[in-house]
């Protein structure tokens, strides 16, 4: 067998293997969320319902005129302060976990307290941080 015959068999095997991988793994949602910040943000973002608590409604309207992209940005680009987070454990007996998330939005810095419930993510409190 010469070089071109070997190369053609290699190319056929490579092509069939590629098609097999595409067929088996297409349509799957793979995410690389290895860092704790990314894991919590993805978990909050994957909740089917996102809402704003009445206490934070006025601040949300002032900050971005009620734009839902603002809420989306919190859960995509925010930074979580884990030292102030209140995570549900058996010992503490909290009903829901809450996380303070900081976001830079249109040259302003905001901190929102997000609560993770069983079926939703709720913005409980929103504050504009001093520059």
Number of C-alpha atoms within 10 A of each C-alpha: 5 6 7 9 10 11 11 11 11 12 12 12 12 12 12 12 12 12 11 12 11 11 10 10 10 9 8 7 6 7 9 7 13 8 8 11 16 19 14 16 20 15 13 24 20 14 15 10 12 18 14 18 15 12 12 17 17 14 16 23 11 9 18 14 11 15 11 12 10 16 20 13 14 24 23 15 16 21 18 24 13 14 8 11 16 15 17 14 11 7 6 9 9 12 13 13 14 23 24 22 24 21 23 15 15 8 8 12 14 18 20 24 19 26 23 23 15 10 12 15 22 22 25 19 19 23 15 14 12 7 6
